[in-house]
Amino acid sequence: MMRIVPARLTVLGLLVCSTVLIAGCGDGDGTTAAKSGPSATADAGHASAKPAQPIAGLPDFSGLVREVSPAVVNISATPPVEDRSHPNADSGPGNRPSDGQLRDWLHRFFGDGPQGGGDPGPTPQMPDDGQHVSLGSGFIISSDGYILTNRHVIAGAGQVVVKLNDRRQLVAKVVGADADSDVAVLKVDAKNLPTVKIGDPNRLPVGAWVVAIGSPFGFETSVTAGIVSAKQRSLADDQYVPFLQTDVAINPGNSGGPLFNLAGEVVGINSQIYSQTGGYQGLSFAIPIDIAMNAARQLREKGHVTRGWLGVQIQDVDRKLAQSFKLNRPEGALVAQVLKNSPAAAAGLTAGDVILAFNGHAVDSATDLPPLVGAVAPGQEAPVKILRDGSRQTINVKIEALPAHIDSRGSRFGQVIPKPRKKPFGLTLESLDTRARHALGLERGGVKVTAVAPGAGARAGLRPGDVVLAIGSKHIEDAGTLVDTLKNTDGPVALLVLRDSRRLYLPMDPGRK
């Protein structure tokens, strides 16, 4: 099974191998170093008369790389000082290593010790358990030493060492890190550093060329190129980041490195790969730079990132649901639940509303909404375009800060003892009494499905234990009302169902035999 893995590298030791590249082995391969006789002279004259030309339409990245690579850095992180067995671990303020300790550490793991003269230091060896070094990349965003990278590159680190393009090695301070966006800001004590230019990923079209620079497997300033494969990709557990998908070769160690457009502007931070092996398999994902820079600004100003909160539980609109809501095509985010005391509740949003646009941005699917909401500063108003009962309208919502802890699944509900009775559509239904509603946290209505036989209900995906709350946005008070409404419905409908403490809509066609 394929899996998403961060593009980082945990190193237990570096072994440097010398490789001999042999050219021109064998006759007739076109790469032989020397030939004798008249034919050799003719071949040489022909080659010099018409040098090879680059294929038209393919970009040359060499100038771009020369311009931007000085601002790309290599990042190494060691475990906390108290976890290392190094006998000379510094216990001074901030656990900052002395120059000698840092030089020994770098020599041990990278072979970058002093050249000639003096004690050459210990022979490079495999570090002890718990002493592994995490490698990643980063880039300089200000000339006074602020650096952007991924949070997972430096997570849990004791000492963070930044290696600049000019071979300088500096101990960095972690200014702040944000788990939701996987962004971290570092600071090194230096001035007049080269910096990157920040681009606009919103103006980056799918199919555009992009270039990545980083340290895959520790090979510094490695350059790879490809195209933007897709935008607004949502990955598991990353609901606030609409990733850029590319086919640029990204491997462990590229994490935190920049993704450039052809103008030499950073448009993303290379962060994850879709891989079965842990290495590159054709799909890589970058955090859009505008998302990252917003997080970086907040981390520098207040040490944490605040995001907007709407307070709704949403789901995608599939083809059948689109038909039930009289939409021409599947689009929008369907509101399955509005949380109490939330901005959505205060603005009057209700279950059954389909959010088609938020704050001026179209919402094509449910995954589009969280990043749009998160980008709005708490206290600001945002217009929300919705479809309600077949008509379109706009509601203004005053966004609040995302609470620190939100249980999206709600509380665990108690078990309700069923009182089954047979009903049409292959469903055995039970009206909920006051006690049962209270156990489920419902204020009114609700019809429990206690058994499902072949029929329209089974085709809709209803299961025993589901509680039908509404048809579209209309609440259902009892089993009789549910059955009567389904019998008198022309065409498919959307059932709002409570299942395992979550709310979702299921499309049902009661008239289909």
C-alpha positions in Angstrom: 0.0 0.0 0.0 1.3 3.4 -0.9 1.8 5.9 1.9 2.6 9.5 2.5 6.0 10.0 4.1 7.8 13.2 5.0 10.8 13.9 2.7 13.4 13.7 5.5 16.4 11.6 6.3 17.5 9.9 9.5 21.2 9.0 9.2 23.1 6.5 11.2 26.4 7.2 9.5 27.7 8.4 6.2 30.0 6.2 4.1 31.7 8.1 1.3 32.4 5.8 -1.7 34.6 6.6 -4.7 33.0 5.7 -8.0 34.9 5.4 -11.3 32.8 6.3 -14.4 34.0 4.5 -17.5 33.2 6.1 -20.9 33.6 4.6 -24.3 33.8 0.9 -23.4 33.3 -1.2 -26.6 33.3 -0.5 -30.3 30.7 1.6 -32.1 29.2 3.2 -29.0 30.0 6.7 -30.2 31.9 7.6 -27.0 35.4 6.2 -27.7 38.0 8.6 -26.4 40.3 8.3 -29.5 40.3 6.9 -33.0 43.1 6.5 -35.6 43.1 6.8 -39.3 41.3 9.0 -41.8 37.9 8.3 -40.5 38.8 9.8 -37.1 39.9 13.1 -38.8 36.6 13.2 -40.8 34.6 12.6 -37.7 36.4 15.3 -35.7 36.0 17.8 -38.5 32.3 17.1 -38.8 31.7 17.4 -35.1 33.5 20.8 -34.8 31.6 22.2 -37.9 28.2 21.7 -36.3 28.0 21.7 -32.5 25.0 20.1 -30.9 22.1 22.5 -30.2 19.7 22.2 -27.3 16.2 21.0 -28.1 13.9 23.9 -28.6 11.3 24.5 -25.9 13.2 22.9 -23.0 14.4 25.4 -20.4 17.9 25.8 -19.2 18.0 25.9 -15.4 21.7 26.7 -15.0 21.3 30.5 -14.7 18.5 30.1 -12.2 20.5 27.7 -10.1 23.5 30.0 -10.0 21.3 32.9 -8.9 19.2 31.2 -6.1 21.4 28.4 -4.7 23.4 30.6 -2.4 20.3 31.1 -0.3 19.6 27.3 0.1 21.0 25.7 3.2 21.6 22.2 4.6 20.1 21.5 8.1 21.3 18.9 10.6 19.7 18.2 13.9 21.1 16.2 16.8 19.1 14.8 19.8 18.8 16.9 23.0 22.1 17.3 24.8 20.9 15.4 27.8 20.2 12.4 25.5 23.7 12.3 24.0 26.5 10.3 25.5 29.2 12.7 24.3 31.5 13.1 27.4 32.1 16.8 26.6 28.5 17.8 26.2 28.3 21.5 27.2 26.1 22.4 30.1 26.4 26.1 29.6 23.6 28.5 28.8 21.4 27.2 26.1 23.6 24.1 25.8 25.5 25.8 23.0 28.5 23.7 22.0 32.0 25.2 22.0 33.7 25.6 18.6 35.8 22.6 19.3 32.8 20.4 20.2 31.0 21.5 17.1 34.0 20.9 14.9 34.4 17.4 16.4 30.7 16.7 15.9 30.7 17.8 12.3 33.9 15.8 11.6 32.3 12.7 13.1 29.2 12.8 11.0 30.3 14.6 7.9 34.1 14.3 7.7 34.4 18.1 7.7 37.2 18.3 10.2 40.3 20.5 9.9 42.5 19.8 6.9 46.1 19.0 7.8 48.0 19.7 11.0 46.9 19.0 14.6 44.8 16.1 15.8 42.7 14.8 12.9 40.0 13.7 15.5 38.3 10.4 15.8 37.7 8.1 12.9 34.1 8.5 11.5 31.9 5.8 13.0 28.3 4.7 13.3 26.7 6.9 16.0 25.2 5.1 19.1 21.5 4.4 19.4 19.7 7.7 20.0 22.5 9.8 18.4 21.3 9.7 14.8 21.4 12.9 12.8 18.3 14.1 10.9 19.1 15.8 7.6 16.9 18.3 5.8 17.0 21.5 3.8 15.9 25.1 4.2 16.3 28.5 2.7 17.1 32.0 3.9 14.2 34.5 3.9 15.9 37.5 5.5 19.5 38.8 5.3 19.8 38.9 9.1 19.5 35.1 9.4 15.9 33.9 9.4 15.5 30.5 7.7 12.4 28.6 6.7 12.2 24.8 6.8 9.8 21.9 7.8 8.9 21.3 11.3 9.5 17.6 11.0 13.2 18.3 10.1 13.9 19.8 13.5 11.2 18.2 15.7 12.7 17.0 19.0 16.2 18.3 18.2 18.7 19.5 20.7 21.2 21.3 18.5 20.3 22.5 15.0 23.3 23.2 12.7 22.8 25.1 9.5 25.4 24.7 6.7 25.5 27.6 4.3 26.2 27.4 0.6 29.7 29.0 1.3 30.5 26.1 3.7 30.0 28.1 6.9 28.4 26.1 9.7 26.2 27.9 12.2 24.2 26.8 15.2 20.6 27.9 14.8 17.9 28.8 17.3 14.4 27.5 16.7 12.2 30.6 16.7 9.0 28.6 16.4 7.3 25.6 14.7 3.7 24.9 13.6 2.5 21.3 13.4 -0.6 22.0 11.3 1.4 23.6 8.4 4.7 21.7 9.1 6.6 24.9 9.0 9.5 26.0 11.3 11.5 29.2 11.5 15.2 29.1 12.5 17.6 32.0 13.3 21.3 32.1 12.8 23.7 34.8 14.0 24.8 36.3 10.7 24.4 39.4 8.6 24.2 40.2 4.9 23.1 36.7 3.9 21.7 36.0 0.4 18.0 35.6 0.4 15.3 34.0 -1.8 12.6 35.9 -3.7 9.0 35.0 -2.7 6.6 34.1 -5.5 2.8 33.7 -5.8 1.7 30.1 -6.0 -1.8 31.2 -7.0 -0.4 32.4 -10.3 1.5 29.1 -10.9 -0.4 27.1 -13.6 -0.6 23.3 -13.7 2.0 22.1 -16.2 4.5 24.9 -15.3 8.2 24.0 -14.9 9.5 24.1 -11.3 12.9 23.4 -9.8 13.8 22.0 -6.4 17.1 22.5 -4.6 18.0 20.6 -1.5 20.1 17.9 0.2 18.6 14.5 -0.7 20.5 11.8 1.3 22.9 14.5 2.4 24.1 15.4 -1.1 24.0 19.2 -0.8 22.8 21.7 -3.4 21.2 18.9 -5.5 19.0 20.2 -8.3 15.9 18.4 -9.7 13.2 19.7 -12.0 9.7 18.8 -13.2 6.3 20.3 -13.6 3.3 21.2 -11.4 1.1 18.1 -11.6 -1.9 19.5 -9.7 -2.8 22.1 -7.1 -5.0 22.2 -4.0 -4.2 18.6 -3.1 -5.5 17.6 0.3 -3.5 14.9 2.2 -4.6 13.0 5.3 -4.2 15.0 8.5 -3.2 18.1 6.6 -6.5 19.8 6.2 -5.1 23.3 6.4 -2.5 22.9 3.6 -3.6 22.9 0.0 -0.5 21.2 -1.4 1.2 21.7 -4.7 1.7 18.3 -6.4 4.7 18.0 -8.7 6.7 15.3 -10.4 10.0 16.8 -9.3 12.3 14.1 -7.8 12.2 14.6 -4.1 13.9 12.3 -1.7 14.7 12.1 2.0 16.8 15.1 2.8 14.9 17.4 0.5 12.4 18.3 3.3 12.2 22.0 4.0 14.0 22.9 0.7 12.6 25.5 -1.7 10.6 24.9 -4.9 11.3 27.6 -7.5 9.4 28.8 -10.5 11.3 29.8 -13.7 11.6 33.4 -12.4 13.7 32.2 -9.5 11.0 32.8 -7.0 10.1 30.3 -4.2 6.5 29.0 -4.7 6.6 26.2 -2.2 8.4 24.2 0.5 9.1 20.6 -0.5 7.6 18.6 2.3 6.2 15.1 1.4 6.4 12.3 -1.1 3.8 9.6 -2.0 5.9 6.4 -1.7 5.7 2.7 -1.0 9.5 2.5 -0.5 10.3 5.7 1.3 12.0 7.1 -1.8 10.8 9.0 -4.8 8.1 7.3 -6.9 6.9 10.1 -9.1 4.7 12.1 -6.7 5.9 14.9 -4.4 4.1 17.6 -2.5 5.1 21.1 -1.5 3.5 23.6 0.9 2.5 26.8 -1.0 4.8 29.6 0.0 2.0 32.0 0.9 0.7 29.5 3.5 4.2 29.0 4.8 5.1 32.7 5.0 1.9 33.5 6.9 2.8 30.8 9.4 6.4 32.1 9.6 5.2 35.7 10.2 3.0 34.6 13.1 5.7 32.4 14.5 8.2 35.4 14.5 5.6 37.8 15.9 3.9 35.8 18.6 5.5 32.3 18.7 2.4 30.4 17.5 -0.1 30.3 14.6 -3.7 31.3 14.9 -6.3 30.1 12.4 -9.8 31.0 11.6 -12.7 28.7 12.7 -16.2 28.4 11.2 -17.6 25.6 13.2 -19.2 23.2 10.7 -18.9 19.5 9.9 -18.8 19.1 6.1 -18.7 16.4 3.5 -18.3 16.2 -0.3 -21.2 16.5 -2.7 -21.2 13.4 -4.9 -23.3 13.0 -8.1 -26.4 11.6 -6.4 -26.3 14.3 -3.7 -25.9 16.9 -6.4 -29.1 15.6 -8.0 -31.0 15.8 -4.7 -29.9 19.4 -4.2 -30.7 20.3 -7.9 -27.1 21.1 -8.7 -25.9 20.9 -12.3 -22.8 19.1 -11.1 -21.1 17.9 -7.9 -19.7 21.0 -6.2 -19.4 22.7 -2.8 -19.1 21.5 0.8 -22.3 20.1 2.3 -22.9 21.1 5.9 -23.7 18.0 7.9 -23.6 19.7 11.3 -23.3 23.2 12.8 -21.5 23.2 16.1 -23.2 25.0 19.0 -21.8 28.5 19.9 -19.8 28.6 16.7 -19.5 31.4 14.2 -21.5 29.3 11.7 -24.4 29.0 14.3 -24.3 32.7 15.0 -24.5 33.5 11.3 -27.5 31.2 10.8 -25.9 28.4 8.8 -27.8 25.1 9.1 -27.3 21.5 8.2 -28.3 20.9 4.6 -26.7 24.2 3.4 -24.2 23.6 0.5 -21.3 26.1 0.7 -20.4 27.1 -2.8 -17.9 29.9 -2.1 -16.1 31.3 0.9 -14.6 34.8 1.2 -14.6 35.2 -2.6 -13.1 31.8 -3.4 -15.0 29.0 -5.1 -15.5 25.9 -3.0 -15.4 23.0 -5.5 -15.1 20.2 -2.9 -15.2 19.9 0.9 -11.4 19.8 1.1 -11.2 23.3 -0.3 -13.0 24.9 2.6 -10.7 24.3 5.7 -7.6 26.1 4.2 -9.8 29.1 3.2 -11.3 29.4 6.6 -8.0 28.9 8.4 -6.5 31.8 6.3 -9.0 34.3 7.7 -7.8 36.3 10.7 -10.1 35.9 13.8 -12.4 38.8 14.1 -12.8 39.4 10.4 -16.0 38.9 8.5 -16.2 36.6 5.5 -19.0 36.2 2.9 -20.3 32.7 2.5 -22.2 31.8 -0.6 -24.6 28.9 0.0 -27.4 26.9 -1.6 -30.4 26.4 0.7 -33.6 24.8 -0.4 -32.8 25.3 -4.0 -32.0 29.1 -3.8 -28.6 30.7 -3.6 -27.8 33.4 -1.0 -24.8 34.9 0.7 -24.4 35.0 4.5 -21.7 37.0 6.3 -19.9 35.1 9.0 -17.6 36.7 11.7 -14.7 34.2 12.0 -13.3 33.2 15.4 -10.0 31.7 16.4 -9.8 27.9 16.1 -10.2 26.5 19.6 -7.2 24.6 20.9 -9.0 21.3 21.2 -12.0 20.3 19.2 -13.4 16.8 19.3 -14.8 16.4 15.8 -16.4 13.1 16.7 -18.3 14.6 19.7 -18.9 12.5 22.8 -19.5 8.8 22.9 -23.1 8.1 22.8 -25.0 5.6 24.9 -26.7 2.6 23.5 -30.4 2.9 22.7 -32.6 -0.2 23.1 -34.5 -0.6 19.9 -38.3 -1.1 19.5 -38.3 -2.5 16.0 -41.2 -2.3 13.6 -41.3 -3.0 9.8 -41.5 -0.1 7.4 -41.2 0.3 3.6 -38.0 0.9 1.6 -36.4 -2.1 3.3 -36.0 -0.3 6.6 -37.0 -1.1 10.1 -37.5 2.3 11.8 -38.0 3.5 15.4 -39.0 6.9 16.6 -36.7 8.2 19.3 -38.3 9.1 22.7 -37.1 11.9 24.9 -34.7 9.7 26.8 -33.1 8.3 23.7 -32.7 11.7 22.1 -31.0 13.0 25.3 -28.6 10.0 25.2 -27.7 11.0 21.6 -27.4 14.7 22.4 -30.4 15.6 20.2 -32.9 18.3 21.0 -35.7 17.0 18.9 -36.7 14.4 16.3 -34.6 11.6 15.0 -35.6 8.2 13.6 -33.4 5.2 14.3 -32.7 2.5 11.7 -32.8 -0.8 13.5 -32.6 -3.2 10.5 -31.9 -2.9 6.8 -33.3 -5.3 4.1 -32.8 -5.0 0.3 -34.4 -1.9 -1.0 -33.9 1.8 -1.4 -32.5 2.2 2.1 -29.8 -0.4 1.5 -28.9 1.1 -1.9 -28.5 4.5 -0.1 -26.0 3.0 2.3 -28.1 3.1 5.4 -26.9 0.8 8.2 -28.5 -0.5 11.4 -27.8 2.0 14.2 -28.0 5.1 11.8 -30.3 7.9 13.0 -32.1 9.9 10.3 -32.3 13.5 11.4 -33.5 15.3 8.3 -34.3 15.2 4.6 -32.3 18.0 3.1 -32.6 20.8 5.6 -36.0 19.7 6.9 -36.0 18.0 10.3 -37.7 14.7 10.7 -39.7 14.3 14.0 -40.8 10.6 13.9 -40.8 7.5 11.8 -44.2 8.1 10.3 -43.1 11.6 9.0 -40.0 10.1 7.5 -41.9 7.4 5.6 -44.6 9.8 4.4 -42.1 12.3 3.2 -40.1 9.6 1.3 -43.3 8.3 -0.3 -44.3 11.8 -1.5 -40.9 12.7 -2.8 -40.3 13.1 -6.5 -36.7 12.1 -7.3 -33.7 11.5 -5.1 -33.3 13.1 -1.7 -30.5 13.7 0.8 -30.8 12.0 4.2 -29.0 13.6 7.1 -27.8 10.7 9.2 -26.1 10.5 12.6 -23.6 7.6 12.5 -21.1 6.8 15.2 -21.4 10.3 16.6 -20.7 11.9 13.2 -23.2 13.5 10.8 -23.3 12.8 7.1 -25.6 13.0 4.1 -26.6 10.0 2.1 -28.4 10.2 -1.3 -31.5 8.1 -1.5 -33.9 7.5 -4.4 -37.2 6.3 -2.8 -38.9 5.8 -6.1 -36.4 3.4 -7.5 -37.7 -0.2 -7.4 
